Amino acid sequence: MPDAYPKPTPDAPLRQIAITTNPGAEDAVAALLEREFGQTPSIYTNADTGLTTASVYWNLPDAEVAETRAALRDGLADTEEHGLDVSPGRIAIRRVRARDWSESWKRHFKPIEIGRALLVKPTWSNRAPKAGQQLVLLDPGLSFGTGQHATTHFCLTQVAKLRRAGERQSFMDMGTGSGILAIAAAKLGYAPVKAFDFDPDAVRIAAENAELNGVSDSVQLTQADLTKMPRGSKEKFNVVCANLIYDLLIAERDRILARLAPDGSLVLAGILATQFKAVEKAFAGAGMKLVTAKTDKEWRSGLFRRVTGTPE
């Protein structure tokens, strides 16, 4: 997750902030909006034009519209520099009625199944989990991730696959956002489960979601800045998830690895496919081997473990 999000201004008009792109770039554009605003965008594809529009809703003052538009233009330009065509890359910012916000979420946030292990769904869905599935409830509002994004989906899948029934396994979520990964880990039986985020609003929302799911006592949430955490750590975790931007993963590699148990599993996500080789090379330099990876449209995520005999 990004280091910080702008704060909505409650008295300002509610606006739809939308970017129209081609389907091949919809995940990258959605990630740009999520980085800027801390919301998982709603996605709409026009059947006639074939173009996709990703939208977030924000209380944005008139004075900040031009600045917001410029920041999004810079983000689109940066994405194109990494080799991804985002055309037409059309940015639209318009006023909407407040009630449109919740209705948009209800149209676009659908239940997600992670194999036989998990069902992630919004609170308004009547869908029941199958036998053996753990249920994770999220009521997004201004939340920070619902599992719809390819990178979060990969993390959820690995958290479920890595769980060994009957064994004690600890879990750390770096950049927890909505808390979805930590909540899922607690539901699957990981303990202890710890998570942190730079943004206090993310930590607050994650705490609310943990309470909603009845795991407040099982998930320890803190506000922390990865870049300022100690480079060493006595506490090690069997599974560490870091769904962060690629340059932060590289820059803070040693701080991340300091919290991984010698035989632990590291899940890295939030990486464009064009950036993944740089991340893989950086972690290979610290004795980490890529075990499995998945590319979903423009995103690539991976599971890493230490090469046998590599010191911590």
Long-range contacts (C-beta under 8 A, 24 or more apart in sequence): 1-35, 1-38, 1-144, 1-175, 1-176, 1-177, 1-197, 1-198, 1-199, 1-202, 1-243, 1-244, 1-270, 2-35, 2-36, 2-38, 2-198, 2-245, 3-198, 3-199, 3-225, 3-248, 4-198, 4-199, 5-36, 5-37, 5-38, 5-199, 5-201, 5-202, 6-36, 6-37, 6-58, 7-201, 8-58, 8-59, 8-60, 8-142, 9-59, 9-60, 9-61, 10-59, 11-59, 12-59, 12-60, 12-61, 12-62, 13-59, 13-60, 13-61, 13-62, 13-95, 14-57, 14-58, 14-59, 14-95, 14-96, 14-97, 14-98, 14-100, 14-101, 15-57, 15-58, 15-59, 15-60, 15-65, 15-93, 15-94, 15-95, 15-96, 16-55, 16-56, 16-57, 16-92, 16-93, 16-94, 16-95, 16-96, 16-100, 17-55, 17-56, 17-57, 17-58, 17-60, 17-68, 17-72, 17-91, 17-92, 17-93, 18-53, 18-54, 18-55, 18-56, 18-91, 18-92, 18-93, 18-94, 19-53, 19-54, 19-72, 19-76, 19-89, 19-90, 19-91, 19-92, 20-51, 20-52, 20-53, 20-88, 20-89, 20-90, 20-92, 21-51, 21-52, 21-53, 21-54, 21-86, 21-87, 21-88, 21-89, 21-90, 22-50, 22-51, 22-52, 22-85, 22-86, 22-87, 22-88, 23-50, 23-51, 23-52, 24-84, 24-85, 24-297, 24-298, 25-52, 25-79, 25-84, 25-85, 25-86, 25-87, 25-298, 26-52, 26-54, 26-297, 27-149, 27-150, 27-296, 27-297, 27-298, 27-299, 28-79, 28-84, 28-86, 28-272, 28-298, 28-299, 29-54, 29-76, 29-79, 29-86, 30-54, 30-149, 31-149, 31-151, 31-270, 31-299, 32-72, 32-75, 32-76, 32-79, 33-72, 34-144, 34-145, 34-149, 35-75, 35-245, 36-68, 36-71, 36-72, 36-75, 38-142, 38-144, 38-177, 38-199, 38-201, 38-202, 39-140, 39-142, 39-143, 39-144, 40-109, 40-140, 40-143, 40-144, 40-145, 40-146, 40-148, 40-149, 42-104, 42-105, 42-107, 42-108, 42-109, 43-108, 44-108, 51-88, 55-104, 57-96, 57-100, 57-101, 57-104, 60-93, 65-93, 68-93, 69-93, 79-272, 82-272, 82-274, 82-275, 83-274, 84-272, 84-274, 84-298, 102-141, 105-140, 105-141, 108-148, 109-138, 109-140, 109-146, 109-148, 110-148, 112-146, 112-147, 112-148, 112-153, 112-156, 114-153, 114-156, 114-157, 114-160, 114-184, 115-157, 115-160, 117-160, 117-163, 117-188, 118-156, 118-160, 118-184, 118-187, 118-188, 120-146, 120-147, 120-156, 120-180, 120-184, 122-146, 123-212, 134-184, 134-187, 134-188, 135-187, 135-213, 136-180, 136-183, 136-184, 136-187, 136-213, 137-209, 137-212, 137-213, 138-178, 138-180, 138-209, 138-212, 139-209, 139-212, 140-178, 141-205, 142-201, 142-205, 143-177, 143-178, 143-205, 143-209, 144-177, 144-178, 144-197, 144-199, 144-202, 144-205, 144-206, 145-177, 145-178, 145-180, 146-178, 146-180, 147-180, 149-299, 150-296, 150-297, 150-299, 150-301, 151-243, 151-269, 151-270, 151-271, 151-299, 151-301, 152-180, 152-181, 152-243, 152-269, 153-296, 154-267, 154-269, 154-294, 154-296, 154-301, 155-181, 155-241, 155-243, 155-267, 155-269, 155-301, 156-180, 156-181, 156-184, 158-239, 158-241, 158-265, 158-267, 158-303, 159-184, 159-185, 159-188, 159-190, 159-239, 159-241, 159-267, 160-184, 160-188, 162-238, 162-239, 162-265, 163-188, 163-189, 163-190, 165-189, 169-238, 169-239, 170-194, 170-236, 170-237, 170-238, 170-239, 170-261, 171-237, 171-238, 171-239, 171-240, 171-241, 172-237, 172-239, 172-240, 172-241, 172-259, 173-241, 174-226, 174-240, 174-241, 174-242, 174-243, 174-244, 174-256, 175-226, 175-242, 175-243, 175-244, 175-270, 176-202, 176-203, 176-206, 176-221, 177-202, 177-206, 177-243, 178-202, 178-205, 178-206, 178-209, 179-205, 179-206, 179-207, 179-209, 179-210, 179-219, 179-221, 180-209, 181-241, 181-243, 182-206, 182-210, 182-219, 182-221, 183-209, 183-210, 183-213, 183-215, 183-219, 185-219, 185-239, 186-210, 186-213, 186-215, 186-218, 186-219, 187-213, 187-215, 190-238, 190-239, 191-218, 192-218, 192-220, 193-218, 193-219, 193-220, 194-219, 194-220, 194-221, 194-222, 194-237, 195-219, 195-220, 195-221, 195-222, 196-221, 196-222, 196-223, 196-224, 196-226, 197-221, 197-223, 197-224, 198-223, 198-224, 198-225, 198-226, 199-223, 226-252, 226-255, 226-256, 227-251, 227-252, 227-255, 229-255, 230-255, 230-258, 231-255, 231-258, 232-258, 233-258, 233-259, 235-259, 236-260, 236-261, 236-262, 236-264, 237-261, 237-264, 238-263, 238-264, 238-265, 239-264, 239-265, 239-266, 239-267, 240-264, 240-265, 240-266, 240-267, 241-267, 241-269, 242-266, 242-267, 242-268, 242-269, 242-270, 243-267, 243-268, 243-269, 243-270, 244-269, 244-270, 245-270, 246-270, 246-271, 246-272, 246-275, 246-276, 246-278, 246-279, 249-279, 249-282, 250-278, 250-279, 250-282, 253-282, 253-283, 253-286, 254-286, 257-283, 257-286, 257-288, 257-312, 258-312, 260-306, 260-312, 262-306, 262-312, 263-305, 263-306, 264-305, 264-306, 265-291, 265-303, 265-304, 265-305, 266-303, 266-304, 266-305, 267-301, 267-302, 267-303, 267-304, 268-301, 268-302, 268-304, 269-299, 269-301, 269-302, 270-301, 271-299, 271-300, 271-301, 271-302, 272-298, 272-299, 272-300, 273-298, 273-299, 273-300, 274-298, 276-300, 276-302, 286-310, 287-311
